[in-house]
Amino acid sequence: MNLTISEFGEREGKKILAHTIENSSGLKVTSINYGCIITKLIAPDRDGKRENIVLGFDTLKEYDLHSPYFGAVIGRHAGRIAGGRFTLGDNDYELAKNDGENHLHGGQKGFDRAVWDVAVMEEMDSISLIYSRFSKDGEEGYPGNVEVKVIYTLTEQNEFLLTYEGVSDADTILNLTNHTYFNLSGDLKTTIEEHELTLKSNRFVALNESLIPNGEAIDVEGTVFDFRSGRQIQDGIESAHPQNRLAGRGYDHPFLLEEGAGQILLTEQGSGRTLRIETNQPSVVLYTGNQLEEDFEIRGKTSQPYLGMCLETQGVPDAIHHPQFQTTVIEKGKPYKAVTKWSFGAV
């Protein structure tokens, strides 16, 4: 295992540091303490060729100007919250409205735009980066002072673990995820349209016209939302299904993960690269980059729709308004912990 540290810029009078962890197999991850952003992830293909497989930038300015949450931790609450408000107990809370009349991904200045403290923990066959911050009561409208940790761990087994921990001094809602855009072709050689996804989910959550869950969990049987035996992403892009059209020709949907349903598997045939995902979270939001704009470059490549795709393991967005889904409420003093594991390989 190897660790290198370099300066990435400055924000709020603090240095932004890039930590790069590499294992003996050539898997290498770079992240910064601004938004806990994963800026690069280098992985070998079936022939051992090492290339970047995530969307990101090399400067803070580019993240400020262009980033649709590339590689960032999302909080306090991933996804949209209808009307930018919710009720908890006897209290009503008004959140920042940064998506029309709705709240999106933690607000105007969510966890993705925060400067985090960072510490390093090195062990025999792994290195961990421990990011931490204090989210004050009232931040973006949320109740409670929350101590938050995000831990990234790279192992010699080609596993990358994302662990999220939090505790609040008042009842609140908390739902963290990572918004990395993957493209397993390497260095953005192709779009993700021919990536194949296997997802052991029997139901997806339908969206309304504001792309907020409408509360209906729909059986995937007989639809392009059925990934149980594997399916190319382009099936949904080309689909006439009203939910695909609503999302901008593709997917932007939560899929409910059945307990013990197994792993999520993403494969790219050209490179042979694979990504397996395991999580303790109740859903994964599949977003296929439908809304990626074309007015900026990503390391020399013009951005375009479907250049990357996200697999955001999390609680269901807007769950606070839909009690049929697993709650994202955390009680005062009770710890929150979410764990996701990415495993990389090639076939």
C-alpha positions, 0 to 999 in steps of 0.5 A: 500500500502506498499513500501520497499527499499533494495540495489541490487548492485552498478554500475558506482559508484552509488547504485542500489536500489530495490523498492518493492511495494505491495498492499493489494491484495498481488500483489507485484512488484520489480524493480531496477534503472538499466534499470528500470528492473522489477525483480519480479512480485508476483501475486496470483492464483485462490486459493490465492497462491502468486508466481512470474510470470516474468523472472528475476534474483537476482544479477546484475552479472546475468543480465550482463551475461545472460539477454535477456532484462529480464524486462527492459525498451528498448530505445531509439528505441525498435526493430531492425532498418535496416542497423543501420542507418536512415535519418531524414530531411537532415541528415543521422544517423549511429547507433550502430550495435549490431545485425549483420549489424542492430541496436537492442533495442537501441544499445550496451548500451541502456536504459536497461543498464543505471543507472536511477535516481529514486523518489517515489510518494505515494498516497492514493491508489497507489505508483509510482516510477519515473525513469529519465535520460538524454540521450545525443545527439549522444548516440548510434548514436541518435540525440538530447538531450532527457529528459526521464521519466519512471513511474511505478505505482501500484494501489489497483485495481491490475493495474500496469501502465507503463508511458513513457515520453520524450522531445528532443531538436532536431528532433529524433526518440523515441520508448520505451517499456518494455521487461518483459517475463511473465509466468503466471503458477507461479515460472516457473512451465511450459512453456508458450506453453499452455498460451492462448492469445486473441488479437484484431488485424486484421493484423500482420507485416511480417518479413524478414530473419533478423527479421526486418519488411518488410513493409507488413501488412498481414491479420490474417484471416485463419492463426495461427496469428489470436488471435481475438477469443483466441489461445494457443501459441503452435499453432504458435510453431507447425505451418508450416507457413513460418513466424513462422519458420522464427522467430525460431518456434514461434512468434516475430512479431508486431501486429497492434492494431486497434483503440478502438479494446479493450484489450489484454488478456493472460490466464493460465488455470492451475493457473487461472491467467489473464493479461489484457493489454491496451495501447495507442501504435499502435502495440504490439510485441509478442515474445514467447521466441523462442531464449532463451538459455539453458546455464544458470539458472533463480532462480534455473530453467534451461532456455529453449525456451518458458519459458516466453513470451513478449507483448511489446506495442510500435511503429512498429520496423523500422517504420522510413523506412516504412512510412505506419506505424505510425511514431516514429519521435518526433519533437523538443520540442514536448512531447512524451508520451506512456502509457500501463496498466497491470491488473492482476486477476484470474478466 
